[in-house]
Amino acid sequence: MRVALFLTCVNDALYPDTGRAVVTLLERLGVDVDFPAGQTCCGQPQYNTGYRRETEPLVHRMAKVFAGYDYVVTPSGSCAAMVRDNYPRIGAKARAEGRGTALGKAADALVPRVVELTEFLVDVLEVADVGAYFPHTVTYHPSCHGLRMLGLGDRPLRLLRAVRGLTLIELPGAEECCGFGGTFAVKNPAVSTAMGTDKVRNAVSTGAEVLCGADNSCLMHLGGLLHRQDQPLRPLHIAEILAATEQDAAATEPTETVIPA
């Protein structure tokens, strides 16, 4: 089985530890992971802002870069949904405009092989217990694209419940949007902030140590609000929790300082 990691722009630029965690996790489960260096943006920011034509070259590039892989795994429900839901629309629109079928064929070749990380673990590898150890209280925020467009359901929760040492606390209003929405947060900052503030209030009310999610873009939005409120709740991608082991926990334990007599 040939598997490629599609890291996404946000993770590449701001959260490289998430990509490392995905590789660590999958290799621990016996999966050989490639990282095609030619990968770039999937085109979601352009498409969501109305620049469909400008997105088209990225559809071709994604199909070319990830050709030949059985699965393209991404730690982002948002970008997985962009490829699976919108690439076929882009191809169909180009065909309807009389510009041929090449774009549609590129989308058709790629779309069935793109999977979000928790889908790959639960549906393809058929595992829930990935051998993780994370001795902390955690609450989980399901991002909109994963929840509504991909239909991830309880896959992330099943994985978290199997982590040794982890106490999972239900998040009130979990299915409500956090307000990020990519360019939505830029166009409507006041509404975005109000929605995020509601989500943060609910998350803090759980008393959890960690706010977990499967999209770092949403966690970035919520993390900014948590930082401004000086809240101790720490946002963390689910891949980094699932990659953690007892050895990692031991390595981060504080050592006792011995003061000579």
Order of alpha helices (4+ residues) and beta strands (2+ residues): beta-alpha-alpha-beta-alpha-alpha-beta-alpha-alpha-alpha-beta-beta-alpha-beta-alpha-alpha-beta-alpha-beta-alpha-alpha
